[in-house]
Amino acid sequence: MDAFDDPQAAARYAENPPRMVPGYADMQRMAMLLLAEQAPDDATILVLGAGGGLEMKVFAEAQPGWSFVGVDPSAPMLDLARSTLGPLSARAQWHNGYIDHAPTGPYDAAACILTLHFIERQERLSTLKEVRNRLKPGAPFVVAHYSIPAGELDLWMSRFAAFAVLSGIERSQADKARTGIAERLPILSPEEDEHLLREAGFSRISLFYVGFTFRGWVAYA
């Protein structure tokens, strides 16, 4: 069973990103601002990997006219998202599944935060194409995930673990996360990530965030 299908693991999810992702809260706010540059006040936003609801809450609080379509294959994570949003959840529709079966939109903008690094390279390209096909022409897409220069995985994962310990995570837990992430996730280089965005049909790709092992881009349909 995938860890995100475990209700107890899903319930603990919200504790980890702020402690393991440098500048996590600011990255979310920057993502919202980048979407808001192009998205109208009454925009409908597609959120891929919406489980947990952390970024959706930031977006919804800052933009009271936005509505959301949240997509995630984990039912427990979507339950957590509903709980995280509370009354704001009334502005969201939820799709338990993958992007290729999600509502077609078209959407005014999209976001995919801390999700694509779970997806193998070829499937990641297909996923990006499905997002692109659901966006209005010129609509912004914000994405952030693990992205590490080729040949530097061990170095940057060591720094990742050190940051987690400094943030209050036990050394044994940080080392376990470091090993598991390095072994199991199909982490690409920044060059590969940008290439996939272009191949999927996005343009005007700009790096807006770097936090040790994480990078974030804004691109346009």
C-alpha positions, -999 to 999 in steps of 0.1 A, spaced: 0 0 0 12 35 -9 21 55 22 -4 82 12 -32 56 12 -26 50 49 -49 74 69 -25 77 98 4 86 74 -18 111 56 -28 127 89 9 133 97 17 147 63 10 183 71 37 183 98 66 175 75 68 200 46 74 231 68 103 213 85 118 197 54 113 222 26 134 254 31 112 285 27 81 264 23 56 290 34 72 317 12 73 294 -18 36 289 -15 30 326 -13 52 332 -43 33 305 -62 0 323 -55 14 356 -66 27 342 -99 -7 326 -106 -25 359 -97 -4 378 -123 -25 363 -150 -55 346 -134 -86 367 -130 -103 375 -96 -128 347 -103 -104 322 -116 -108 284 -114 -75 268 -105 -64 232 -112 -44 218 -83 -26 185 -91 -15 166 -60 -40 185 -39 -39 160 -10 -32 177 23 -46 210 10 -17 232 23 -11 252 -8 -49 254 -16 -55 270 18 -28 296 11 -43 303 -23 -79 304 -10 -72 328 19 -53 352 -4 -78 351 -33 -114 350 -20 -128 349 -56 -109 318 -67 -124 283 -69 -104 251 -72 -104 216 -87 -82 194 -66 -69 162 -80 -52 134 -60 -51 96 -62 -52 92 -24 -86 94 -8 -71 99 28 -50 128 15 -81 144 0 -99 139 33 -70 157 49 -73 185 24 -109 190 32 -101 192 69 -72 216 62 -94 240 42 -123 238 66 -151 263 55 -129 272 25 -135 237 12 -168 249 -1 -149 266 -30 -133 234 -41 -143 204 -61 -123 172 -54 -113 145 -79 -99 112 -64 -78 99 -93 -51 109 -118 -49 139 -141 -59 120 -172 -93 114 -158 -97 148 -142 -123 174 -154 -110 190 -186 -116 226 -177 -103 248 -193 -87 264 -163 -73 298 -157 -42 285 -139 -27 254 -124 -3 244 -96 15 212 -88 36 215 -56 57 186 -41 41 161 -64 59 155 -97 89 139 -80 68 109 -73 62 102 -110 86 84 -134 101 105 -162 79 92 -191 47 93 -170 57 128 -158 58 140 -194 23 126 -200 11 142 -168 25 176 -179 8 173 -213 -25 165 -196 -22 197 -174 -12 217 -205 -43 205 -224 -66 216 -196 -53 252 -194 -65 283 -213 -40 298 -237 -14 317 -218 -25 304 -184 2 301 -158 14 268 -143 35 268 -111 54 236 -102 79 228 -74 95 195 -64 128 178 -58 152 187 -86 189 180 -81 219 186 -105 232 155 -121 259 137 -101 251 157 -69 224 136 -54 244 124 -23 257 159 -16 223 176 -17 205 149 1 230 152 29 223 189 31 185 181 30 189 158 61 210 185 79 183 211 73 156 187 86 175 181 118 180 218 123 142 221 119 136 197 148 134 163 131 152 135 148 185 126 132 174 89 127 142 101 110 160 125 88 186 99 77 158 75 70 140 101 49 172 109 31 179 73 22 143 65 12 139 96 -10 172 90 -28 165 54 -35 128 55 -44 120 89 -60 128 95 -97 145 128 -91 155 146 -123 180 174 -129 169 210 -133 178 208 -170 156 177 -174 127 193 -156 128 223 -178 131 201 -209 100 182 -199 80 214 -195 90 226 -229 83 192 -244 48 192 -228 41 225 -247 48 251 -220 68 283 -228 83 312 -210 97 289 -183 113 307 -154 129 295 -122 114 313 -92 124 292 -62 155 272 -51 156 256 -16 185 231 -13 170 200 -30 139 217 -42 132 239 -72 102 257 -85 92 271 -119 65 291 -135 55 284 -171 27 293 -195 3 273 -216 
